[in-house]
Amino acid sequence: MELIINEYGAHIYPQNDAIGYINSACNDFSYKFYSGIYFLTGEIDCGAWSFAYSLLNEATIGGILYKNITLNGEAVDLEEIKKLSFHVGQFKIYKKRIFDDVLRKALEKSKSDYTVEELIEKFELDRSYLDLEMRVLNMRRWGCSSAIGLALNKKIFVFPWLSKYYFLSDVFFKVFRALSQEDVIVLVPCSEKIQIPAEEKFNVVRMNDLFKFDFEKIER
């Protein structure tokens, strides 16, 4: 899978059930993504979360501007990308529904080749999670939510901005390892203070490096 973003800008209000929302923006963002895990590092308002979140259907948008988007060699618009994207970690939209019911309905809707049992094993989930309501999964929501996204045959998985505190949990690494085996792109906006294991096949995009200024040339 290949996704090319060219001169992308967005004024956005990123939101996630687990951590709330902010008012943020990104400007002139260009990058070529392939299947894999991408950590977009920087502070919470550096533009990483606003870019990733703007690819979702539920995005509250102040404004979007981009030169072009190319998916697997073909020009597409943002609406096409949104159809392929999945918001990881959401739970309020499911209200009191049971995880097992949500997962099975997702498989039925997409006619996926996966089974419930295969997804439980793939994401290293305990079978007891199947009997829980989505709203009480807590940290378990990240693996369960990602399993639902894969059951729906989504191709772009969007995480919220993750702090160093959140990232310390092994829950996320189980999810990343599972998704790295698929032909999908995973976008993880996160703190630049996170130490990403070098031995893992992760891609690191340092957002601050994309905005370089020569302050010596600025008139004082």
Secondary structure, DSSP 8 states (H G I E B T S, - for coil): -EEEEEEEEEEE--EETTTEE--EEEEEEEEEEESEEEEEES-TTSSHHHHHHTTSTT--EEEEE-SEEEETTEEE-HHHHHHHEEETT--GGGTT-BHHHHHHHHHHHHT-S--HHHHHHHTT--GGGGGSBGGG-GGGHHHHHHHHHHHTT-SEEE---B-HHHHTSHHHHHHHHHHTTSS-EEEEEE-TT----TTS-EEEEEGGGGS---GGGS--
